[in-house]
Amino acid sequence: MQNAHGHLVPTELVKPIDQTRDSLVQELVLGAKTLRDELGQFKDQVFKDVAAFVVLSAEQYDVAIGGKKGNITLHSFDGRYKVQLAIQENITFDERLQAAKALIDECIAEWSVGSDPKIQVLVQDAFKADKEGKINTGRVLGLRRLEIKDDKWMRAMTAIGESLQVVGSKQYIRFYERIGEDKYAPISLDVAAI
C-alpha cells in the first residue's frame, strides 16, 4: 500500500485497523465524488430547464430572449416551492480609482482645514484594503450616494463609476419550501447543513 509519503509498504506490514480505515475513507470519498458529479449534472440541467422555460414563457408574447439575463424566481402553482436563479457579478476597480481617491483626498484637505483629523479617517476607511489587498466595493460605491455639490467631488464620483470593471460572474441556484403563510426556508444541498 502507498503511504502518505509516496512509499510502497507491503500490505502485511500495515496494521489491520489502518487497512480498514483506508478502505472506509476510500469508499466514503468515492461516494462523495459520485454525489458531487450528480449535483453538477443536476445544476446544469436546472439552468438548461429554466432557460428553456423562460424562452417558452417569452414566446407567449412573441418575444425572443437571448443571452444571460438577470435573476429569476419561479414559484410552484400552489406557492409551496420556489426556485431562484441568481447571477452575481464580480466587480473590481481599475487604476482610475486612484485618481478618484486623490480627488477625494484634496476635497477632504480643503474641507477639513482647522477641523479634527479624524474626519479624514472616515472617508479613507472606504479605500482600506482587506487581507488579500482587495478594496470593499460596497464601501467605495457608498460614497457615490452622498449628495455633495462640489466639482472636485463630482469628478471623483465620475472616476469611481468609470473605474468599475465586471471581471466575471457566477450563477447560483437556490431552492425553497414555504413554511407557514409567507416565509420560505431553504432546501439545503450543502452536506454540512443537512
Summary of the structure (lengths in Angstrom):
residues: 194
radius of gyration: 26.9
end to end distance: 34.5
largest distance: 81.9
contacts: 420
relative contact order: 0.12
helix: 49%
strand: 21%
